[in-house]
Amino acid sequence: MFEIDGQVFREGDVVRFERAPLPTNRVRDYEITAVTADELITTTTVDDNAYTHRFSREDAARIGITHADRATEK
């Protein structure tokens, strides 16, 4: 579990980064695949390619992590 600005994030949550540097990344869904003490690990798919990203708590807060409108389907 990871808490940022009063929001709780867990493995399996789908999130967005509202202040990401690139506009296309602001509307892209990222699934949290792991939560460690210091970082969130996410995956996203673009053009059939999967990408993994690691965000520190500070970086995730800085680029505006928030829950996406949909839940992860398992």
Secondary structure as the mmCIF struct_conf table of DSSP 4:
data_model
#
loop_
_struct_conf.conf_type_id
_struct_conf.id
_struct_conf.beg_label_comp_id
_struct_conf.beg_label_asym_id
_struct_conf.beg_label_seq_id
_struct_conf.end_label_comp_id
_struct_conf.end_label_asym_id
_struct_conf.end_label_seq_id
STRN STRN1 PHE A 2 ILE A 4
TURN_TY1_P TURN_TY1_P1 ASP A 5 GLY A 6
STRN STRN2 GLN A 7 PHE A 9
TURN_TY1_P TURN_TY1_P2 GLU A 11 GLY A 12
STRN STRN3 VAL A 14 PHE A 17
TURN_TY1_P TURN_TY1_P3 GLU A 18 ARG A 19
BEND BEND1 PRO A 21 LEU A 22
HELX_RH_AL_P HELX_RH_AL_P1 PRO A 23 ARG A 26
BEND BEND2 VAL A 27 VAL A 27
STRN STRN4 TYR A 30 VAL A 35
BEND BEND3 ALA A 37 ASP A 38
STRN STRN5 GLU A 39 VAL A 46
TURN_TY1_P TURN_TY1_P4 ASP A 47 ASP A 48
STRN STRN6 ASN A 49 SER A 56
HELX_RH_AL_P HELX_RH_AL_P2 ARG A 57 ARG A 62
TURN_TY1_P TURN_TY1_P5 ILE A 63 GLY A 64
STRN STRN7 ILE A 65 HIS A 67
BEND BEND4 ASP A 69 ARG A 70
HELX_LH_PP_P HELX_LH_PP_P1 ALA A 71 GLU A 73
#
